[in-house]
Amino acid sequence: DVAQILGFGHNFVDTAMDELFGNQYIIAEPPRFSNHLLAEIFIRDGMRVAFANKVLHLYELQWLARFAVNNNFSKQWFFIELEQYLDKSNQTHENSFEIQKYIN
């Protein structure tokens, strides 16, 4: 869904995902964004993707928290956002990604 929102074709995404884990240049360390707003959007959408299967694994939570800290968000901010996401997801079944609010 995110790939389609951003204008990437399904073939491109499928190929990229197939090659992702075999790529020796991919590092597990979360990236640092130059745009603070995009980092915030990434965190919120990352939470949605992490919960897509209704289970959040510890590794996913740790990675998102490291991403937040690497992008100058406090751990407290991250966990407040996580709590708000969980409260919101229990109340609504919203299917839109945060990034959709900023496209076009």
GIQUILIN-V17250 format. One record per pair of residues at least 24 apart in sequence whose ideal C-beta (glycine too) atoms are under 10 Angstrom apart, sorted by the first residue. I is the first residue (numbers start at 1). J is the second residue. Records with the same first field share a line. If there is no record, write none. Layout:
BEGIN
I: J ; J
END
This chain:
BEGIN
1: 45 ; 48 ; 49 ; 52 ; 95 ; 96 ; 97 ; 100
2: 45 ; 48 ; 49 ; 97 ; 99 ; 100
5: 45 ; 96 ; 97 ; 99 ; 100 ; 103
6: 97 ; 99 ; 100 ; 103
7: 103
28: 59 ; 63 ; 66
29: 63 ; 66 ; 67 ; 70
30: 62 ; 63 ; 64 ; 65 ; 66 ; 67 ; 68 ; 69 ; 70 ; 71
31: 67 ; 70 ; 71
32: 67 ; 70 ; 71 ; 72
33: 67 ; 70 ; 71 ; 72
34: 71
35: 71
36: 71 ; 72 ; 73
37: 102
38: 71 ; 99 ; 102
39: 67 ; 68 ; 70 ; 71 ; 72 ; 73
40: 68 ; 71 ; 73 ; 77 ; 81 ; 98
41: 97 ; 98 ; 99 ; 100 ; 101 ; 102
42: 67 ; 68 ; 71 ; 98 ; 99
43: 67 ; 68 ; 71 ; 73 ; 77 ; 78 ; 81 ; 82 ; 85 ; 98
44: 81 ; 82 ; 84 ; 85 ; 97 ; 98 ; 99
45: 96 ; 97 ; 98 ; 99 ; 100
46: 85 ; 98
47: 78 ; 81 ; 82 ; 84 ; 85 ; 86 ; 89 ; 98
48: 85 ; 89 ; 94 ; 95 ; 96 ; 97 ; 98
49: 97
50: 82 ; 85
51: 82 ; 85 ; 86 ; 89
54: 89
56: 82 ; 86
END
